[in-house]
Every structure is written in structure tokens, then in C-alpha cells.
Amino acid sequence: MSEIPGDLKFLKSHEWARVEGDGKLTVGISDHAQGLLGDLVYVELPSVGDRVEAGNAVAVVESVKAASDVYAPVTGTVTAVNSALADKPETINEDAYGEGWILTLEVEDASQLEDLLGPDEYAELLEDEDH
């Protein structure tokens, strides 16, 4: 069973979101997702300043097995991207919830965060997928 940090929110498509102290939202893919994808070889990042819509693709992660879209958990503006992933995409495999973050967003509508799954709901989703 993948470790699921208690301070994160999740999408059913396996992205995670962490509200930071400054109100910005850090986004990545879950440990479960990186495990399914396998060794990542490429990450396509958005540009800082891009406006993204909740539920729309915002980045792409590619592994030796497949390419997978990364979806925006909420509507907002990209304020930072983890450019270190360009040289070391495997950072996501090694530390999905830490150094493997993908981008940060300035959130437009904080109420959208309420639509995301909590850690327990996400754990249940993973259990359901395993059955």
C-alpha cells in the first residue's frame, strides 16, 4: 500500500494537491500513480503564468510504458514549475510527495478544494481499484 500523507487532497486521476502557507497549491502525482507508470523518462511542464482550468490537462509525465496527462485539481494560474524535473524526471519516482512536485498554482476559487478527495477517501479509491 502506498503511503498517503494526511495533509494532501487528491483527484480520482491520482494527482495530489497541498495547500501551502501562502495559500498557493503545490501539485504532483501520487506515489500510487508513479508506481503504475514505472520509471519516468520525461516531464512536460506548463509555463509560469499559464491559466489552467480544474480538470484539464496541465502537464504530461512519460514513462517507458506510457505517457499520462497530469490534471489541474483547481482553476488557477501557474506560479512555479519544478524545472529540475527536466533533467531528473525520476525524482517523481523517488519522492512523489516531496522533491517530485510538478507545479504550483495561485488558486482562483478555494471552494474547488472541497471537491477533492481527502487521504482516507483516496485510500478507499485505491482499495476499490485493487479489487
Secondary structure as GFF3:
##gff-version 3
##sequence-region A 1 131
A	DSSP	beta_strand	9	10	.	.	.	ID=ss1
A	DSSP	beta_strand	15	19	.	.	.	ID=ss2
A	DSSP	beta_strand	25	29	.	.	.	ID=ss3
A	DSSP	alpha_helix	31	37	.	.	.	ID=ss4
A	DSSP	beta_strand	40	44	.	.	.	ID=ss5
A	DSSP	beta_strand	51	52	.	.	.	ID=ss6
A	DSSP	beta_strand	57	63	.	.	.	ID=ss7
A	DSSP	beta_strand	67	71	.	.	.	ID=ss8
A	DSSP	beta_strand	76	81	.	.	.	ID=ss9
A	DSSP	three_ten_helix	83	86	.	.	.	ID=ss10
A	DSSP	alpha_helix	91	94	.	.	.	ID=ss11
A	DSSP	beta_strand	103	107	.	.	.	ID=ss12
A	DSSP	three_ten_helix	110	115	.	.	.	ID=ss13
A	DSSP	alpha_helix	119	130	.	.	.	ID=ss14
###
